[in-house]
Amino acid sequence: MSGAADERDRIRAAMDRILTGQPERSNGALTIVALALEAGVPATPSPSATSI
């Protein structure tokens, strides 16, 4: 699995946890920062990122 695909999978899993009220690493807020913390990814996109 590529790094980008792995990151997308982690973001989707984090969205599921936040939306079901079961965050593991964040406060569960519906924000980009909480999503990034929950997914374990940087909150700022890399310069080469074009889409999620």
C-alpha positions in Angstrom: 0.0 0.0 0.0 1.3 3.4 -0.9 1.9 6.1 1.8 -0.9 8.2 0.4 -3.4 5.3 0.4 -2.4 4.4 3.9 -2.9 8.0 5.0 -6.3 8.1 3.4 -7.3 4.9 5.1 -6.2 6.4 8.5 -8.2 9.6 7.8 -11.3 7.6 6.9 -11.0 5.5 10.0 -10.5 8.6 12.1 -13.6 10.2 10.6 -15.6 7.1 11.4 -14.5 7.2 15.1 -15.2 10.9 15.5 -18.6 10.7 13.8 -19.6 7.7 16.0 -18.5 9.5 19.2 -15.6 7.1 19.8 -12.4 9.1 19.4 -9.2 7.5 20.6 -6.6 10.2 20.2 -8.4 13.5 20.0 -11.2 15.4 21.8 -13.7 14.3 19.0 -14.3 17.9 17.8 -15.4 18.2 14.2 -12.3 20.1 13.2 -9.4 19.5 10.8 -7.0 19.6 13.8 -8.9 16.9 15.7 -9.2 14.8 12.6 -5.5 15.0 11.9 -4.7 14.2 15.6 -7.2 11.3 15.5 -5.7 9.9 12.2 -2.1 10.5 13.3 -1.3 12.7 10.2 0.0 16.3 9.9 -2.7 18.9 10.1 -1.1 20.8 7.1 -1.1 19.2 3.7 2.2 18.3 2.0 3.1 20.6 -0.9 2.5 17.7 -3.3 -1.0 16.8 -1.9 -3.7 17.4 -4.5 -6.8 15.6 -2.9 -7.8 13.2 -0.2 
